[in-house]
Amino acid sequence: MSSSPADERSKVGREATREALIDATAQIMVDEGYAAATSRRVAAKAGVKPALVHYYFPSMDEPFVAVLRDKAETNLQRQRQAIAAAEPLHALWQLSGANDAQLFTEFLAMANHRKTIRSEISSYAMRFRDLEEGAMTLALNARGIDLDAFPPVVMSMIMGSLARMVVHEQGLGITRGHEEARAFIEQCLDRFEMPAWDQRQQESVQLSDPARSTSAEVTSDTIT
């Protein structure tokens, strides 16, 4: 039996209210910290009655988990887009220092006291790190970097952790060393970044057919 238009509108309304509560929780966490995200504050931020918070989320762990899952999936999607970019390591570095990093800092603090949040963060972090390490491995291999001397998992951890630390310190008003840190990471990224596609293609041709490469160079010199 199909749903009536009234039922559909009611469903849409419920989803909109739930999303508003999730967004309000996230905003309060960023602006004031997770401890400030009480049911009353969340309701006021979302513009609904406090009773509705408990209707949709019987315990206050639930809106936090909803925020975490929503942001985690969004971040994983952004990460996949970054990996597909022309300069994936640079794109991942920018992603690690995005505004959502502040929100995840709040979740890390919360995880010390809430097992549910700790479990969710662990699951998300493993997925994120696997993808990040894979991108780093591909880039280092393409550059002929010794993976024993520069383990991809360590390199990706340094890059991501430093970006998040900069965001965290900026929130505290600490800026000393940030410009130097950014410059250092940029130098590393330039060194280890995935070669451009046309460059990789040219190198592949040279390796597979040296005579063709030499011929191309002579032709180029002749024309110029």
Backbone torsions as a table, in degrees:
resi	resn	phi	psi	omega
1	MET	NA	127.8	-176.8
2	SER	-76.9	155.0	-179.8
3	SER	-77.6	148.6	177.7
4	SER	-81.7	160.5	176.9
5	PRO	-54.5	-36.7	179.7
6	ALA	-65.1	-40.8	178.1
7	ASP	-63.7	-41.4	180.0
8	GLU	-64.0	-42.7	178.8
9	ARG	-63.4	-38.6	179.5
10	SER	-64.6	-40.9	179.4
11	LYS	-65.0	-44.8	178.2
12	VAL	-61.2	-40.7	178.8
13	GLY	-63.3	-41.0	179.3
14	ARG	-65.6	-41.3	179.0
15	GLU	-65.0	-39.4	179.8
16	ALA	-64.9	-41.0	178.7
17	THR	-64.9	-43.9	179.8
18	ARG	-61.6	-44.4	178.8
19	GLU	-63.6	-37.7	178.8
20	ALA	-63.8	-38.9	178.8
21	LEU	-68.5	-39.0	177.8
22	ILE	-65.4	-45.7	179.2
23	ASP	-62.7	-39.9	179.5
24	ALA	-64.1	-41.8	178.1
25	THR	-60.7	-45.7	-179.8
26	ALA	-62.8	-42.8	-177.8
27	GLN	-65.1	-41.1	178.6
28	ILE	-65.1	-39.8	178.6
29	MET	-59.7	-42.8	-179.3
30	VAL	-70.3	-42.9	-174.3
31	ASP	-78.3	-37.5	-170.9
32	GLU	-129.0	-6.5	-177.6
33	GLY	97.6	155.2	-173.7
34	TYR	-64.4	-29.4	-178.5
35	ALA	-63.5	-23.9	-179.0
36	ALA	-82.0	-10.7	-176.4
37	ALA	-83.9	67.8	175.3
38	THR	-83.6	166.4	-179.6
39	SER	-60.4	-38.4	-179.5
40	ARG	-67.6	-42.3	-179.5
41	ARG	-68.2	-40.2	179.1
42	VAL	-63.0	-42.9	179.3
43	ALA	-61.9	-44.6	-179.8
44	ALA	-63.1	-40.3	-179.7
45	LYS	-65.9	-37.4	-178.9
46	ALA	-83.5	-12.6	179.8
47	GLY	76.2	34.8	178.7
48	VAL	-129.3	172.8	177.5
49	LYS	-75.1	144.7	-178.8
50	PRO	-54.9	-32.9	-178.7
51	ALA	-61.2	-28.4	-179.1
52	LEU	-68.1	-29.8	177.5
53	VAL	-60.5	-47.0	-179.5
54	HIS	-72.2	-24.5	176.8
55	TYR	-67.0	-44.5	-179.3
56	TYR	-83.6	-31.7	-177.0
57	PHE	-134.1	93.3	-176.7
58	PRO	-55.6	-32.6	175.3
59	SER	-123.3	154.6	-176.9
60	MET	-74.2	-10.7	172.9
61	ASP	-66.5	-31.1	-173.2
62	GLU	-66.0	-44.6	176.5
63	PRO	-65.9	-32.7	176.7
64	PHE	-64.1	-44.5	178.3
65	VAL	-63.5	-40.0	179.0
66	ALA	-62.3	-42.2	177.6
67	VAL	-63.1	-46.6	-177.5
68	LEU	-60.8	-47.0	-179.1
69	ARG	-64.8	-41.1	179.9
70	ASP	-62.9	-48.5	-178.9
71	LYS	-69.7	-35.1	-179.9
72	ALA	-64.2	-45.3	179.9
73	GLU	-65.6	-38.9	176.7
74	THR	-63.0	-41.6	-178.8
75	ASN	-68.1	-37.6	177.6
76	LEU	-64.6	-37.8	177.0
77	GLN	-65.6	-42.1	177.1
78	ARG	-63.9	-36.0	179.7
79	GLN	-65.0	-42.8	178.4
80	ARG	-61.6	-38.7	177.7
81	GLN	-66.5	-38.0	179.2
82	ALA	-65.0	-41.5	-179.6
83	ILE	-64.2	-30.9	-179.3
84	ALA	-84.5	-4.1	-177.8
85	ALA	-72.1	166.4	179.8
86	ALA	-62.9	-35.3	177.2
87	GLU	-123.1	81.3	-172.8
88	PRO	-61.3	-38.3	-178.6
89	LEU	-67.6	-40.1	176.0
90	HIS	-63.9	-40.7	-179.9
91	ALA	-65.9	-38.4	178.0
92	LEU	-67.2	-37.3	177.4
93	TRP	-62.4	-44.4	177.9
94	GLN	-64.1	-38.9	179.7
95	LEU	-65.1	-39.5	-178.7
96	SER	-64.8	-25.3	180.0
97	GLY	-101.5	15.5	-178.6
98	ALA	-71.3	169.8	-176.5
99	ASN	-59.4	-32.4	-178.9
100	ASP	-63.8	-17.8	179.1
101	ALA	-60.1	-34.2	178.2
102	GLN	-64.9	-39.1	179.3
103	LEU	-64.8	-42.3	-179.9
104	PHE	-69.9	-25.4	172.6
105	THR	-62.9	-39.0	175.8
106	GLU	-63.8	-39.4	178.8
107	PHE	-66.5	-36.1	177.4
108	LEU	-63.0	-40.9	177.6
109	ALA	-65.2	-40.3	179.9
110	MET	-66.6	-32.9	-176.5
111	ALA	-62.7	-22.0	177.8
112	ASN	-66.5	-20.0	-174.8
113	HIS	-121.0	-11.6	-175.9
114	ARG	-128.5	113.2	-177.0
115	LYS	-64.5	-34.6	-179.4
116	THR	-61.4	-44.8	179.5
117	ILE	-66.8	-40.3	179.9
118	ARG	-59.3	-43.0	-179.2
119	SER	-65.6	-42.1	179.7
120	GLU	-64.2	-43.5	-179.7
121	ILE	-63.3	-42.6	-179.6
122	SER	-60.2	-44.0	-179.8
123	SER	-63.8	-44.8	180.0
124	TYR	-66.2	-44.2	-175.8
125	ALA	-62.5	-38.1	179.4
126	MET	-65.4	-41.3	178.5
127	ARG	-64.7	-44.6	-178.9
128	PHE	-63.8	-45.1	-176.3
129	ARG	-68.5	-35.7	178.2
130	ASP	-60.2	-46.0	-179.8
131	LEU	-66.5	-41.7	-179.3
132	GLU	-64.7	-43.5	178.8
133	GLU	-63.9	-38.9	178.9
134	GLY	-61.4	-42.9	178.7
135	ALA	-64.8	-41.3	178.7
136	MET	-64.5	-40.6	179.5
137	THR	-61.8	-45.7	179.0
138	LEU	-60.2	-43.9	-178.5
139	ALA	-65.7	-45.3	-178.9
140	LEU	-66.0	-39.8	176.6
141	ASN	-62.0	-42.3	-179.3
142	ALA	-63.8	-29.4	179.4
143	ARG	-89.0	-3.5	-179.0
144	GLY	71.5	27.6	-179.2
145	ILE	-80.7	140.0	177.3
146	ASP	-67.4	113.2	-176.5
147	LEU	-73.1	-18.7	175.6
148	ASP	-76.0	-37.7	179.0
149	ALA	-76.3	-31.9	-179.6
150	PHE	-128.9	76.4	-178.5
151	PRO	-57.9	126.5	-177.4
152	PRO	-55.8	-39.7	-178.7
153	VAL	-65.1	-36.6	178.8
154	VAL	-71.0	-43.3	-179.9
155	MET	-62.1	-41.8	179.5
156	SER	-69.4	-34.4	177.2
157	MET	-66.1	-43.0	179.0
158	ILE	-60.7	-46.8	-178.0
159	MET	-62.0	-51.1	-177.4
160	GLY	-67.8	-42.9	-177.9
161	SER	-65.3	-40.1	-179.4
162	LEU	-66.7	-40.0	178.8
163	ALA	-62.5	-43.6	-179.7
164	ARG	-69.4	-34.0	178.8
165	MET	-66.1	-38.5	177.4
166	VAL	-61.4	-43.7	178.6
167	VAL	-62.3	-44.2	-178.8
168	HIS	-63.0	-44.3	-178.6
169	GLU	-68.9	-35.8	176.8
170	GLN	-60.4	-36.4	176.9
171	GLY	-64.3	-25.2	178.5
172	LEU	-92.7	-1.6	-178.7
173	GLY	84.9	14.3	179.8
174	ILE	-97.3	125.9	-179.6
175	THR	-129.3	-8.0	-176.4
176	ARG	-61.7	129.1	177.8
177	GLY	87.1	-7.3	-175.9
178	HIS	-67.3	-44.8	-179.6
179	GLU	-64.0	-40.3	178.5
180	GLU	-65.1	-39.8	179.4
181	ALA	-64.5	-43.8	179.0
182	ARG	-62.3	-43.0	-179.8
183	ALA	-63.3	-39.6	179.4
184	PHE	-64.3	-46.4	-179.8
185	ILE	-64.2	-39.7	179.3
186	GLU	-61.8	-39.0	177.5
187	GLN	-63.7	-43.0	178.5
188	CYS	-63.8	-43.1	-179.6
189	LEU	-63.8	-40.7	178.0
190	ASP	-61.9	-34.7	-179.1
191	ARG	-75.0	-41.0	-172.6
192	PHE	-98.7	-6.6	-174.1
193	GLU	-59.0	149.2	175.7
194	MET	-58.1	126.8	178.9
195	PRO	-58.9	150.6	178.5
196	ALA	-61.0	150.2	-175.4
197	TRP	-57.8	-44.4	-177.9
198	ASP	-66.1	-32.7	177.7
199	GLN	-68.8	-43.3	179.0
200	ARG	-63.4	-38.7	-180.0
201	GLN	-65.0	-41.6	-179.9
202	GLN	-65.8	-42.7	179.1
203	GLU	-63.7	-36.5	179.0
204	SER	-64.3	-41.4	178.9
205	VAL	-64.7	-41.4	-179.1
206	GLN	-64.6	-39.2	-179.5
207	LEU	-70.6	-38.3	-175.9
208	SER	-81.5	-27.0	-176.4
209	ASP	-147.7	79.5	-178.1
210	PRO	-56.2	-36.4	-178.4
211	ALA	-63.2	-39.5	178.7
212	ARG	-64.0	-40.0	179.6
213	SER	-63.0	-45.2	-179.4
214	THR	-63.7	-42.2	179.1
215	SER	-60.3	-41.5	-178.8
216	ALA	-64.7	-37.9	-178.6
217	GLU	-67.6	-43.2	-179.6
218	VAL	-62.8	-44.6	179.0
219	THR	-59.5	-41.0	180.0
220	SER	-64.0	-43.5	-179.0
221	ASP	-65.4	-38.3	-178.9
222	THR	-64.0	-41.6	-179.3
223	ILE	-66.1	-39.2	-177.7
224	THR	-80.5	NA	NA
